[in-house]
Amino acid sequence: MRNTILMLLALGVLAPVQAAAQGPADRFAVHGFLTQGFGVSESEPVLGIGTKPTADYRTAALQFRYDISPEGQLVLQLSHRRLGNSPIMAIEKEIELNWAFYRHRFGPVSVRAGRFPAAKGIYNEVRTVGTVLPTFRAPISIYSDGTETVDGVGVAWRLELGAWSTETEAYVGGMEYKAVFFTPAEPILYVYRGERNHGGQFWLNTPKAGVRLGLGGIRFEEPTRWGHAWQASLDADLDRALARAEYVYVNATEVDVWAGYVQGRFKVTEKIHAVAEWQLGDIEFKLPFPVARMRLHEDRALGLNYMPAANLVFKIEAHDSEGYGYERFIPPGPIPTNRHVIASVSVSF
């Protein structure tokens, strides 16, 4: 990792010099973002937040883009994430090479090769960019850890159909899945990498600006068989209001999962936005024996965002939840309930 960071820093220093020698200076660009959160939970550990307030809660990234030619672009992104006391931090590095890909355009068709964000739903490519997310993070019911990036090749194309248009992307390559299973003894960290995954995303853009419908899916490699996931999306980003909803069904070796969310944001003023979100996730374990479908989690959130500038936002959000998806082992019995609060500030450039 140290050599990777040195390489990227060298690129950041040398690329502007090379761009000046070869062409316009704007062939090289650097972008980044930081979201710092502060959280506390009433009784249950959730997403790294415990009953003691924590500020060990942030996401950040630095992205380098260089135009090799009018049609070709090199993109590298470093990322950093802290999730408080979450067990997932045991397998997280302080600095990750998040993206590293080359994209080439052939008219309406573009090809990406390397490590790039999987074409999956509304938020996968911006799941940690706080200045564009209504809440601190993208809905966990759909955008759980793992399967965020692909090491392989992706092909995207756009088709104009009068007032309508479509955007389609298909990909194939390796993906790494991360999960935590909670037992009476200790958490079990599960990491598996499949190399032959393939999937894609289809968007239908309507004549109404900002309104689109999406369908996506992936066939992912597991140790003993193939798993499948299917996702449907509704995205309506209008002038004063935003409404989004997504639903996913996952069929894997050991579990079936049904999950979704509905999210809304309304501009009270240009700088003050009210946010509401509802998430739901059900799970059924198939091994070693089938069990009834059970409530993994249900989360209801209300929030208020203050945006003094387009690249700066302050958020406060309160969550009311229930289920078996907390970060501890929960024996059969009454379903635990909980409340937690997250305050955050996000900035990007």
ABEGO torsion letter per residue (X at the ends): XAAAAAAAAAAAAAAAAAAAAAEBAAABBBBBBBBBBBBBBAABBBGGBBABBBABBBBBBBBBBBBABAABBBBBBBBBBBAEABAAAAABBABBBABBBBBBBBEABBBBBEBBBBBBEAAAAAAABAAABABABBBAAABBBEGABBBEBBBBBBBBBEABBBBBBBBBEBBBBBBBBBBAABBBBBBBBBAABBBBBBBBBBABBGBBBBBBBBBBBBAABBBBBBBBBBBBBBAABBBBBBBBBBBBAABBBBBBBBBBBBBABAABBBBBBBBBBBBBBAOABBBBBBBABBBBBBBBBBBABAABBBBBBBBBBBEAABBBBBBBEBBBBBBBBBBBBBBBX
